[in-house]
Amino acid sequence: MIEMNRAATINNSPDDLAEIRRKVEGGEPLTLEDGVKLYDSSDIHTLGELANIVREKKHGRTTYYNTNLHINYTNFCVLRCKFCSFYRPYPKSAEGDESGQLSSNTPPDTYELSIEDVVARAKVAYSRGATEVHIVGGLHPKLSFSYYTDMCRAIREACPHMHIKAFTAIEIIHFTRITKPRLSIEQVLTQLREAGLGSMPGGGAEIFDDRVHDEAFKNKVGEVEWFEVHRIAHELGIYTNATMLYGHVESKAERIGHLIKLREHQAESLASRKACFNTIIPLSFIPDDSELSHLPGPTGLDDLRTLAIARLMCQNIDHIKAFWIMQTPKLAQVSLNWGVDDLDGTVVYYDITKREGDGTHQEMTVDRLKRLIVEAGGLPVERDTLYRRVNRTSDSWRVEGESWTVGYDASILEPSHTKGGAESASTFVQLGSPSEDVG
Ligand code: V47
């Protein structure tokens, strides 16, 4: 009897992951309780092993990266999310016009890029071999919807095969509100797609929970609208990503609830829609300079657990990305054996988050990405935004299955493009440059 009680206690302990292993091996979805148990378990080696079962079933040792450029077109934003250190209120004195031209009265750390600025940046990256431009920004109170459609059209014209992944669900809702007469979500997405939009990033999801929403990003649209935008995008055949911002005011159970909601949405998209989520990107909260700067942010182990648990909770979403800007290159590398199969890309400039000492120039060379992957036992594969293989030579690239080829020149110097109060651009974009030390 005593022995039986002991066995029962051991089986219920958070470190007994045998039942979860059985489910993972059988491809069964994990429950909320399973997810919390994985967080509570001190057996991180088994957690990593389980996450890798899913990763390897889907991708073997293949590990994806891409050559991309992030452009954050403005830091003016009508929202005041407590976790965000990027936004700046739009000052009454600024009186910008619809082409993005600011008066000279703007505070020094604010900026908005003109369409010419955005296109010039995209063009440099494209001529140096980038396959994707990732564009998001604050919710600008003055720019009209034509700024965004014209931007896509101009990039499409200047960089015909560069994939435009742009605008979070929150921006899409903002666009419906600034159009007169008001356009529907479907109309906004259709017009953007006609202008050149290829797919949508996963930002703005944060944590799908009313309590967390009210505490950390109260005035932002919530999960209902976020999912509505992604549902309509999937119905239209537009692929999207999904994020989870973790490590601020949410509990472990609220993280798992978020992941289960993504999984449920994905099941519906796979069953009845033309597109679905490509990847989940768990974003590690960086407290610096935000209203939540008193919080410590996630530890390395929390990052690793969260990436692995995302892999395990959402087996119907193909990819888990460790965005090295958030998790750091060193931890992103370790996560490649904890369920992660994608490191994002070269990025080049990133304004939304900066760790202490970093500027907006946050760049990874292709050689460095490959080194991180190979050292972790991965097989590096360059992908395009939709996870198709990119075949690259020293002066051209093509996407597997497509008939076109894009030439590029890795030796061009980049002119400076930033304007307003933004930090000045560095003069050289090193896509594919020689190796440096990792991390
Ligand atoms: O929506 C804001 C988050 C997101 C902080 O789809 C913060 O491929 C951490 O969505 N600490 C934007 N995160 C980034 C994003 C993204 C990044 C890379 C790839 C993809 C993709 C999407 O960043 C925002 C917000 O959730 N964020 N502030 C912060 N202090």
Boltz pocket constraint, residues with backbone or C-beta under 6 A from the ligand:
constraints:
  - pocket:
      binder: B
      contacts: [[A, 83], [A, 84], [A, 85], [A, 168], [A, 200], [A, 201], [A, 202], [A, 203], [A, 204], [A, 205], [A, 206], [A, 241], [A, 242], [A, 243], [A, 245], [A, 281], [A, 283], [A, 284], [A, 285], [A, 286], [A, 287], [A, 288], [A, 290], [A, 323], [A, 326], [A, 344], [A, 352], [A, 353]]
      max_distance: 6.0
